[in-house]
Amino acid sequence: MVSNAKRTALITGASSGIGKAFAKHFAQEGWNIVITARRQAPMDILAKDLNKCYGTHVTVIVADLSDPEAPQKIYDEIKSRKIQIDGLVNNAGYGVPGYFVNTDWEQQKDFIQVLVTSVSHFCHLFLPQMIERHYGRIINVASLNGLIPCSPGQSLYSSAKSFVVSLSHTLQAEVADQGINVCALCPGFTYSEFHDVTGTRELVNKIPKKHWLDAETVAKLGFDAVMKGKALCITGRTSKINFALTKFLPRTVILNTMKKRSNHFRKAETW
């Protein structure tokens, strides 16, 4: 049984990028960690490093969140080890590049399972115990794309992230008086493997560096925000400006602008 002297956070998608940065930051703040992702090797390396550097107890659970049964299995594994989860970071995610009708539905179904259903399921599984203890910290990693009109080629990505923002705000309204903080973290351009997976690395590398943040900075901002009880955290000056503009410009203008700029982020599509 893990000692209750430290709080413990569950972080999904922790093998790289923002999830890995969250694991490191929670460890620096004195938390124990449960990390889960599909790839075991990088998580084992991360666990060893965090234990060596910070004395953090790290539990590694290999799982594929596209499997509808994965959240329950992870919950049951954690429960069987008598680990108490005080913090939850729903970070696992990826993009399915291409126009909606040009993508395979099985891809989109798995995508919805990972970015929408599993996020909801994890919150539903762990919130009761947090409410019982009157303490909990939940960070749901959304995106700036969940707050502004999307560009062509994002299909369900912006829709999923909009859902995550809305869910987070609703949960915050429901459980804040129980000592639980729920924050929707909305990063803009962040250095990670995300664009490598979607095959857009070459294109996005043309975007000026001033618009980017590293994963470690994003994780710290998200951690600080949820600890302060903020329901929304938009990272980076550029992202905040873009979000502010959407409140004043007509939606048709924004949609047309996003459509014109989409070629900067992804390859042109043909029907």
N, C-alpha and C positions, 0 to 999 in steps of 0.2 A: 504493500500500500504506500502510495506517495504521501510524504509528510504534508500536513495541512499548514505548515509554517509558511509556505509560499502559496500564492494563488496560481491557478493553472489556466492557460488559454488554449483553445483548440483553433488551429489555423489550417484552412483548406488551401490547396494549390501552393503548398509551401516548398516545392522542390526548386523554385527559381523565382526571379522577378520580385514583385511587390510582396508576395507571400513569404519568400525567403527573408526579405528585409524586415517584415513584421516579426518573424520568428526571432531574428537577431535583436530587434528593439525590445520586444517583451522580455527577452533574456537579460538584456542590459538593465531593465527596470526591475529585475529580481523575480520574474515569474518563471514557473515551470511551464512546459509546453507539450502539447500533443500536436503533431504535424501529420498531415495526410496529403497524398497525391498519388499519381499512377506510377511514378518512377521511384524505386526504392533506393538505388545507388546514391543519387544526390542527397536524398534525405538522410541516409546513414552518415554521409560525410558531414552534413550540416549538424546533425545531432552530436557527433563526436567533437566538432569544433566548438559548439555552444557549451557543451559540458566542460571542455578544457578551459575555455576562456572565462566562463561565468559561473561554473558549478551548477548549471541548469540541468534538471532532470528532463530529458526529452523522450517522449514515447512516439515511435514511428508506426503508423498504420497505412499500409498500402491499399488504395481503393480507387476505383474508377467511378466518379460521380455520375456518369451517364447511365449507370445501372440504377434503376429506381429503388432498389433495396439497399444501396450503399449507405445512405445516412443512418438508417436503422441499425445496420450491421456495425457501423462505426460507434454509434451510441451504445450498443450492447457490449462492444469490446471495451469501451471506456468504463462502463458500469461494472463489468466483470473484474476490472483491475482496481476498482474502488477509487477511481480518480474523480475528483470534484471539479467541474468546469465552471470557472468564474468569468471567463472571457471567451468570446467567440468571434472569429474573423472569417467571414464568408468571402474568400478571395478567389477561389477557383474560377477560371473563366478563359475564354478564347473567342476568336472571331471566325465566322464562316464567310469568306470573301465572295463577292459576286452578287448580281441581281437575284432577287428572291426566286423568280421563276427559273433561273439558270442553275439553281442549286438542288441537290438531292434532298428529298423530304426526310430521309433517315438522318442525314446530317443535322437538319434543323430540329428534328425531334430530340436528338441527343443534346443539342445545344440548349433547348428549352429546359431539359431535365437538369443540366448542370447549372445554368445561370439563373433559372427562375424557381423550378420545383425544389431542387436540393437546398437552396437558400431558405426557402419557406419552411422546408421540412426540418432543417437544423434548428431554426429559431423555435419552431413548435416543440421540438424534442427537449431543448435545454432551458427554455424560459421558465417552465414550472419550478425547477429546482432553484433557479435564480430568484424567483419571486418568493419562494419559501425561505431563502436565506437573506432576502432583502438586499441583495448585491448582485450586480451583473454588468458587464460591459460588452456590447455587441457592435462590431464594425462590419457593415455590409459594403463591400467594395463595388461601387457603381461606376459612373463615368460622367464626364462633362457631356457626353453624347446623350445621357439620360435627362438632361436639362434643357437642351437646345434642339431645334429642328435638325433632323439628320440629313446626311448627304446620300446620294444614290450609291448602292453597293453595300450598305450597312444592314439592309433588310431587318432581321429581328434583333440585331445588337442593341440599337437605340431603344427599341420597345422593351427589351428585357431589362436594360439599365433604368429605364423610366419606372418600371415595376418595382425594382429594388429600392429606388428612392422613395416611392410612394409607400411601400411596405414599411420601410425604416421609420418614416415619419408617423405612420399610424401606430406602430409598436411603441415608439417613443411617447406618443400621447396616451397610450394605454398603460404603460408600466413605469413611467418616470417617477410616479409617487411611491413606487415600491423599491426605490434605490437602484434602479436599472437605467443605464444610459444606452441609447441606440443611435448610432450615427451612420449616415450615408456618406461614404467617402467618394468624391467625384474628381478623379485625376484627369488632367489633360494629357498632353504628350509626355510619356514616361519611358525612360530607357529600360527595356526588358526584352524578353524573348517574344513578346506578343506579335510584333511585326514580322519577325522571322517566320513564325508559324503561319501567318496569313499570306506570306509571300510578298509583302509590300515594303520590305526593308529598303530596297534601292530607292523607291520613290520618297518615302518619308525622310530619308537621310538628307534630302534636299531642303527640308524645312530648317530655318535658322536655329542654331543651338539655344538662342535666348528663349525660345518657346518651350524648351524641354526641362524636365526635372529628373533627377535620379531616383531610383526606387527607394533608397534609404530615406531621402527627404520626404517623399510621399508617405512612407510608413510612419515616420515621426510625427508628421502633421496630423495623420489620422489618429494616432495614439493620443496625442495631446488633446485633440478635439473631443474624442469620446470621454476622456477623463474629466474634461470641463463641462460635459453635458451638452455639447453642441449637437444638434440634430443633422446638420449639414456641414461638410467640409469640402470646399472647392480648392484645389491645390494650384498654385502658380498665378502670377499676375495676369498672364495672357488669358488663362481660363476664366478668371474673374471678370475681366473686361468683356470677353465674348458673351458670358452669361448676362452681364448687365445690359449689353446692347440688345439682347432679345426682348427686354422689357419695354424698349422704346421703338424699335423698328417694326414695321408691318411684317407679318409672317410671310407674306408672298415675297417680300424683298429678301428676307433671310433664306427662304427656300431656294430662290433663284441664285443667290450668292453661293450657297452650299453646293448647288449643282455645278456651278462654274468651277468651283475650287476642288471638286471631287477628283479631278484628274491629277491633282498634286498628291493625293493619298493612295490612289489605287489605279489599276490598269483599266483602260477603256473596255466597255462591254459591248458585245454584239448579240443580236437576237437570233 
